[in-house]
Amino acid sequence: MVRRSMAHDEENAAAPEKRKRVASDGESLGRKAYGAIRAMIMERRLPGGDILSEEKLAAELEISRTPVREALLLLQNAGLIQKEMNQPFRVRLVSNREYFQSMRLRELLEGEAIATAVTAISPHELEKVERGMLALQDDPDVPAEVHWAADEELHEMIAEASGNDVMAAMIASLRITTRLYELSGLPSRFRPDTEEHIAIIAALRSGDAERARASMQAHIRSLTNDVLAAMARL
């Protein structure tokens, strides 16, 4: 009886740790599902307005519906998908009006962020990002996802280096909005983007806050004008 009691006590003591381990595994699976579904959205395999079925996503990812549900909630919190009352999740569809309003705010906020960050980014960080941009410039056949990743790295680095966490969070949210819109079928403009990013890096290296602000705002205005021109051709 004593042995049985001791074994029972050890099992009970181990139960919380076991539950913790299972919960951790579940959380990891949810995060993986989040990354996979996010990639589908960013690679245009799930365009704006598409309904997201837990069952179909679970089957495609070969996992249960529970981590998929967790992933969808994370994607909703990130602003990539949306859900109306009594409606399924959908990939967020950004209107023309929301896009251009968001771009105007990006121009203001990212201009301020770079002016603030100009002395906070190390030469080593700038050199690393610049090497990536120059590689993109030399290779026209790099996949779109690589361009998007380089774009994200530069803009995130600047926002975080501003030291203003609230502004960085607002910029991140606005960039999700504008990225979703640009993924909705607009033609890519990777070469102008890369050249403008290289100019931004040069402005940062100069240490001149106003030059840096002007380079960032010129980049965002250039993108806005190209979108307007693309819309006029439709």
N, C-alpha and C positions, 0 to 999 in steps of 0.2 A: 504493500500500500504506500509505503514511504517513497519507494522508487517511482511508482506511478504518479504520486503527487508532485514529486520533484520534476518529473518529465513534463507534467501538465503545466507546472509553473514556468518552466523554461520555454514551452511552446507559447504560453500567453505573453511572456516577456518579449519573445521574438516577433509576435504578431504585428505590433506597431511598426517595427522596422521593415517587415515584409510589406505591410500596406504602404509604407513610405516609398519603398523601392518600386512597387507597382505604379503608384501615383507618379513617381518621377519618370518611369518608362512611358506612361500615358502622356505626360506633358511633353516629353521629347518627340513622341509620335505626332502630337498636335502641331508642334513647331515645324516638324518636317513637312507635314501636310500644308501648313501655312506657306512655307517656302515654295512648295511645288505648285500650289494654286496661284500664288503671286507671280511665279514665272509664266504660267499659262496666260495670265492677264497681260503681263509686260511683253510677251512674245506674240500678242494679238491672237492667240488661240481661243481666248475667251473675250470677245469684243464687248464694248459698252452696251448695256441693256440686256445681255444674255442672262437667262435664268440659271441659277446654280443649284443643281439637284444634289443633295447629300448622298443619295443612293448611287447616282452615276459617278460622282467624284470618288466615293469610297471604292467602287468597283474598279475604276481606272487606276487608283493609287494602291489597290489591293490591301486596304486596311478597313477597319470597322468604321461605322458612322460617327462614333463618339469623338475621335480625334479630328475628323472632318468638321464636325459641328464646332469644336474648339477653334479650329483654324478659321472658319467663317466668322466667328465672333472677333477674332484678332484682326482679320481683314476689314471688318466693319469698323473697328476702332481706329484702324489705320487710314480709313477714308477711301479704300479701294472698292468696297462693295456697299450696298445699301439695302435696307429692308423696310418696306411700308407695313403698317398693321395688317395682319391677316394675309400677307403676301409673301412669296418666297424671296430669298436673297437674289439680288441681281448685281452684275458688274455695274459700277456707277457710271452713269451717262452724264457727261458735262456739257452744258449748253454753251452756245457762242457767248452769250452775255456773261456767264460765270467765268469763262476762260479769259476774256479780255479784261474783266475787272480784276481777276487774279494776277494777270500779267502786269497790270498797272501797280498793284500792291507789291509784287515781286521787285519791280524796278525800284521802288522806294526803299523797301526793306533790305534787299540784297545790296543796293548801293550803300546804304548805311552800314551794313554788316562788313563789307569789304573795306570801307574807310576805317572802321574800328579795328579790323583784323590785320591791317597792313604791316604793323610792326610785331605781330604776335606769331606769325608763321615763320618757321625756321627755313634757312636756305636749303637744308637737306630735304624737307617736306616739299618745297617748291620744285627742287630738282627731280624728285621722284615722280611727281605728277606731270611735270613737263616731259620727262622721258616717255611716259605713256602717251601723251598727246602727240609727240613727234612720231612715235611708232604708228599711230593712227593715220597721221598725215602721209606717211610713206607707203601705207598699204590700203589701197581703195577697196579691197575685198574682205576687210575685217567684218565679222558679223555685227548686226545692229546691236545685239546685246552687249558687245564689248564697248561700243561707242556710248551706250547708255550708262554702263558702269563707270567709264572714265568721266563722263559728265557728272554723275552722282558724286564721285570721289572729290572732284574739285569744288563743287558747290557746297557739299557737306563740310569739307575742310574749312572753307571760309566762314560759313555760318557758325560752326562750333568755335572757331578761333576768335569770333567777335566777343566772346565772354558773356553774351546776353542769352541765357537759356530760353527765355520767353520768345525773343525774336527768332532764335534758331528753330524753335518748335513751330512757329507761325510760318517760317520759310519752308520747312519740311512739308507742312500741310498744303501750302500753296503749290509746291512743286509736284505733289501727288495729283492735285487737281489738273494742272496744266499738262502733266505727262499723260494722264488718261485721255485728255482731249486730243493730244497730238498722236496718240496711238489709234485714234478712231478712224484713220484712213488718210490722214494728211501725208504728203510726200516727205521723205526724210531729207534733212539738210545737214548731213554729217560733216562735209568739208567746211562750209562756212562756220559751223559750230566749233570745229577743231581749231580753225584759224583764230576765231574770236577768243577761244579759251587760252590759246598761246599768248595772245595780246594781254589778256587778263593777268596771266602769270608774270609777264614782263612788267606790267604796271605794279604788281605786288612787289616784285624784286626791286623796283625803283624806290620803294619806301614813301612814295608820294600819295597821300590819302585821297586827294582830289582827282589825281590821274586814275587811281584804282577805281574810285566811284564812277568816273566817267566811262571807263572801259566796261565795267559791269552793266551799267545802264544802257550803253550802246549795244551790247550783246543782247540784252533782253528786248530792246526796241527793234533790233534787226530781226529777231525771231518773230515778234509780233507782226512786223510789216510783211514778212514772208508768208505768214499764215493768212493775212488779209489778201495778199496777192493770189495765193492758192485758192481762196474762197471765191475771188472774183473770176477765176478761170472755170469754175464749176458750172 
